[in-house]
Amino acid sequence: MLELNADYAERLLWAAVIKRAIDDYRTVIRYRSQGDLSKAEEQRLLKIYNHGSDPEKWIFGNDSGFEDICRYVGLNPDHARANLRRQSTAGDAY
């Protein structure tokens, strides 16, 4: 049986948090650019914001949490932000 050490497992968990925030950010940007949202799309946005999170604020805001977690899992937060900005500007945030 494969035994994972605690540090590796913790990094995987935090990487999943980063991925979820990025996915939620892309969803918010995509839906923001749409005219009318379907009921399912409205529910998805409510689900994102009802958890008390704003992925855009967390990723691009002044809170160092995003940066700290990115560094912990081996990502460059500035590059991640630049890529997300470029994608959302180009219209392919999803």
PyRosetta script that sets phi, psi and omega in degrees:
from pyrosetta import init, pose_from_sequence

init()
pose = pose_from_sequence("MLELNADYAERLLWAAVIKRAIDDYRTVIRYRSQGDLSKAEEQRLLKIYNHGSDPEKWIFGNDSGFEDICRYVGLNPDHARANLRRQSTAGDAY")
pose.set_psi(1, 135.9)
pose.set_omega(1, -179.7)
pose.set_phi(2, -76.8)
pose.set_psi(2, 127.3)
pose.set_omega(2, 178.6)
pose.set_phi(3, -107.9)
pose.set_psi(3, 120.6)
pose.set_omega(3, 178.9)
pose.set_phi(4, -92.8)
pose.set_psi(4, 139.3)
pose.set_omega(4, 175.0)
pose.set_phi(5, -79.1)
pose.set_psi(5, 160.6)
pose.set_omega(5, -173.8)
pose.set_phi(6, -62.7)
pose.set_psi(6, -38.2)
pose.set_omega(6, -179.0)
pose.set_phi(7, -63.2)
pose.set_psi(7, -43.8)
pose.set_omega(7, 179.9)
pose.set_phi(8, -64.0)
pose.set_psi(8, -45.5)
pose.set_omega(8, 179.6)
pose.set_phi(9, -62.7)
pose.set_psi(9, -40.3)
pose.set_omega(9, 179.1)
pose.set_phi(10, -65.3)
pose.set_psi(10, -40.5)
pose.set_omega(10, 177.3)
pose.set_phi(11, -63.4)
pose.set_psi(11, -39.6)
pose.set_omega(11, 176.7)
pose.set_phi(12, -62.4)
pose.set_psi(12, -41.8)
pose.set_omega(12, 178.6)
pose.set_phi(13, -62.0)
pose.set_psi(13, -47.1)
pose.set_omega(13, -179.6)
pose.set_phi(14, -67.7)
pose.set_psi(14, -33.1)
pose.set_omega(14, 175.5)
pose.set_phi(15, -63.8)
pose.set_psi(15, -37.3)
pose.set_omega(15, 177.6)
pose.set_phi(16, -66.7)
pose.set_psi(16, -35.3)
pose.set_omega(16, 176.8)
pose.set_phi(17, -64.1)
pose.set_psi(17, -45.2)
pose.set_omega(17, 178.2)
pose.set_phi(18, -61.5)
pose.set_psi(18, -46.1)
pose.set_omega(18, -179.8)
pose.set_phi(19, -60.2)
pose.set_psi(19, -43.0)
pose.set_omega(19, 179.8)
pose.set_phi(20, -63.1)
pose.set_psi(20, -43.5)
pose.set_omega(20, 179.2)
pose.set_phi(21, -61.9)
pose.set_psi(21, -41.8)
pose.set_omega(21, 179.2)
pose.set_phi(22, -66.2)
pose.set_psi(22, -43.8)
pose.set_omega(22, 177.6)
pose.set_phi(23, -61.0)
pose.set_psi(23, -43.2)
pose.set_omega(23, 178.8)
pose.set_phi(24, -65.4)
pose.set_psi(24, -39.8)
pose.set_omega(24, 177.4)
pose.set_phi(25, -60.5)
pose.set_psi(25, -46.5)
pose.set_omega(25, 179.5)
pose.set_phi(26, -61.0)
pose.set_psi(26, -39.4)
pose.set_omega(26, 178.1)
pose.set_phi(27, -63.2)
pose.set_psi(27, -46.6)
pose.set_omega(27, -179.9)
pose.set_phi(28, -60.1)
pose.set_psi(28, -46.2)
pose.set_omega(28, -179.1)
pose.set_phi(29, -63.9)
pose.set_psi(29, -44.0)
pose.set_omega(29, -179.8)
pose.set_phi(30, -62.2)
pose.set_psi(30, -46.7)
pose.set_omega(30, -178.4)
pose.set_phi(31, -69.1)
pose.set_psi(31, -33.7)
pose.set_omega(31, 178.8)
pose.set_phi(32, -62.2)
pose.set_psi(32, -33.8)
pose.set_omega(32, -177.5)
pose.set_phi(33, -82.6)
pose.set_psi(33, -12.5)
pose.set_omega(33, 179.1)
pose.set_phi(34, -81.8)
pose.set_psi(34, 157.2)
pose.set_omega(34, 175.5)
pose.set_phi(35, -76.3)
pose.set_psi(35, -85.8)
pose.set_omega(35, -179.2)
pose.set_phi(36, -94.8)
pose.set_psi(36, 137.0)
pose.set_omega(36, 178.1)
pose.set_phi(37, -100.0)
pose.set_psi(37, 144.0)
pose.set_omega(37, 173.8)
pose.set_phi(38, -72.2)
pose.set_psi(38, 168.0)
pose.set_omega(38, 178.0)
pose.set_phi(39, -60.0)
pose.set_psi(39, -40.8)
pose.set_omega(39, 179.6)
pose.set_phi(40, -64.6)
pose.set_psi(40, -39.7)
pose.set_omega(40, 178.8)
pose.set_phi(41, -67.5)
pose.set_psi(41, -40.7)
pose.set_omega(41, 176.3)
pose.set_phi(42, -61.2)
pose.set_psi(42, -41.2)
pose.set_omega(42, 179.5)
pose.set_phi(43, -65.0)
pose.set_psi(43, -38.6)
pose.set_omega(43, 178.4)
pose.set_phi(44, -62.9)
pose.set_psi(44, -44.0)
pose.set_omega(44, 178.0)
pose.set_phi(45, -63.5)
pose.set_psi(45, -43.2)
pose.set_omega(45, 178.1)
pose.set_phi(46, -60.2)
pose.set_psi(46, -40.5)
pose.set_omega(46, 179.3)
pose.set_phi(47, -62.5)
pose.set_psi(47, -41.6)
pose.set_omega(47, 179.1)
pose.set_phi(48, -62.1)
pose.set_psi(48, -49.5)
pose.set_omega(48, -174.6)
pose.set_phi(49, -80.5)
pose.set_psi(49, -26.0)
pose.set_omega(49, -179.8)
pose.set_phi(50, -69.2)
pose.set_psi(50, -19.5)
pose.set_omega(50, 176.6)
pose.set_phi(51, -79.0)
pose.set_psi(51, 7.0)
pose.set_omega(51, 177.9)
pose.set_phi(52, 78.5)
pose.set_psi(52, 16.7)
pose.set_omega(52, -178.3)
pose.set_phi(53, -116.6)
pose.set_psi(53, 149.2)
pose.set_omega(53, 171.8)
pose.set_phi(54, -128.7)
pose.set_psi(54, 100.5)
pose.set_omega(54, -173.8)
pose.set_phi(55, -59.1)
pose.set_psi(55, -34.0)
pose.set_omega(55, 179.8)
pose.set_phi(56, -66.1)
pose.set_psi(56, -45.0)
pose.set_omega(56, 178.6)
pose.set_phi(57, -64.3)
pose.set_psi(57, -40.4)
pose.set_omega(57, -177.2)
pose.set_phi(58, -68.2)
pose.set_psi(58, -42.1)
pose.set_omega(58, -177.6)
pose.set_phi(59, -73.7)
pose.set_psi(59, -43.8)
pose.set_omega(59, -172.8)
pose.set_phi(60, -104.1)
pose.set_psi(60, -5.6)
pose.set_omega(60, -176.4)
pose.set_phi(61, -78.5)
pose.set_psi(61, -173.1)
pose.set_omega(61, -176.9)
pose.set_phi(62, -84.3)
pose.set_psi(62, -10.3)
pose.set_omega(62, 178.5)
pose.set_phi(63, -65.2)
pose.set_psi(63, 130.8)
pose.set_omega(63, -176.9)
pose.set_phi(64, -82.0)
pose.set_psi(64, -0.5)
pose.set_omega(64, -177.9)
pose.set_phi(65, -56.7)
pose.set_psi(65, -46.7)
pose.set_omega(65, 179.2)
pose.set_phi(66, -59.3)
pose.set_psi(66, -46.7)
pose.set_omega(66, -179.2)
pose.set_phi(67, -62.7)
pose.set_psi(67, -45.2)
pose.set_omega(67, -178.8)
pose.set_phi(68, -61.3)
pose.set_psi(68, -44.7)
pose.set_omega(68, -178.3)
pose.set_phi(69, -68.8)
pose.set_psi(69, -41.0)
pose.set_omega(69, 176.6)
pose.set_phi(70, -56.5)
pose.set_psi(70, -48.7)
pose.set_omega(70, -179.0)
pose.set_phi(71, -62.7)
pose.set_psi(71, -38.6)
pose.set_omega(71, -179.4)
pose.set_phi(72, -61.4)
pose.set_psi(72, -37.1)
pose.set_omega(72, -179.1)
pose.set_phi(73, -93.6)
pose.set_psi(73, 2.3)
pose.set_omega(73, 174.9)
pose.set_phi(74, 93.6)
pose.set_psi(74, 17.9)
pose.set_omega(74, 177.6)
pose.set_phi(75, -103.3)
pose.set_psi(75, 150.4)
pose.set_omega(75, 173.7)
pose.set_phi(76, -91.0)
pose.set_psi(76, 113.3)
pose.set_omega(76, -176.0)
pose.set_phi(77, -63.0)
pose.set_psi(77, -33.6)
pose.set_omega(77, 178.9)
pose.set_phi(78, -66.4)
pose.set_psi(78, -40.2)
pose.set_omega(78, 177.6)
pose.set_phi(79, -67.6)
pose.set_psi(79, -41.2)
pose.set_omega(79, 178.7)
pose.set_phi(80, -60.2)
pose.set_psi(80, -46.0)
pose.set_omega(80, 179.0)
pose.set_phi(81, -63.1)
pose.set_psi(81, -44.8)
pose.set_omega(81, -179.3)
pose.set_phi(82, -61.5)
pose.set_psi(82, -41.5)
pose.set_omega(82, 178.5)
pose.set_phi(83, -64.2)
pose.set_psi(83, -41.4)
pose.set_omega(83, 178.7)
pose.set_phi(84, -65.9)
pose.set_psi(84, -41.0)
pose.set_omega(84, 177.4)
pose.set_phi(85, -62.2)
pose.set_psi(85, -45.4)
pose.set_omega(85, -179.4)
pose.set_phi(86, -61.8)
pose.set_psi(86, -44.6)
pose.set_omega(86, 179.6)
pose.set_phi(87, -63.9)
pose.set_psi(87, -43.8)
pose.set_omega(87, -177.3)
pose.set_phi(88, -71.2)
pose.set_psi(88, -30.9)
pose.set_omega(88, 176.2)
pose.set_phi(89, -70.4)
pose.set_psi(89, -37.9)
pose.set_omega(89, -179.6)
pose.set_phi(90, -77.6)
pose.set_psi(90, -9.0)
pose.set_omega(90, 179.4)
pose.set_phi(91, 85.9)
pose.set_psi(91, 9.8)
pose.set_omega(91, 179.3)
pose.set_phi(92, -118.8)
pose.set_psi(92, 46.5)
pose.set_omega(92, -179.4)
pose.set_phi(93, -71.6)
pose.set_psi(93, -1.7)
pose.set_omega(93, 179.3)
pose.set_phi(94, -121.9)
pose.dump_pdb("model.pdb")
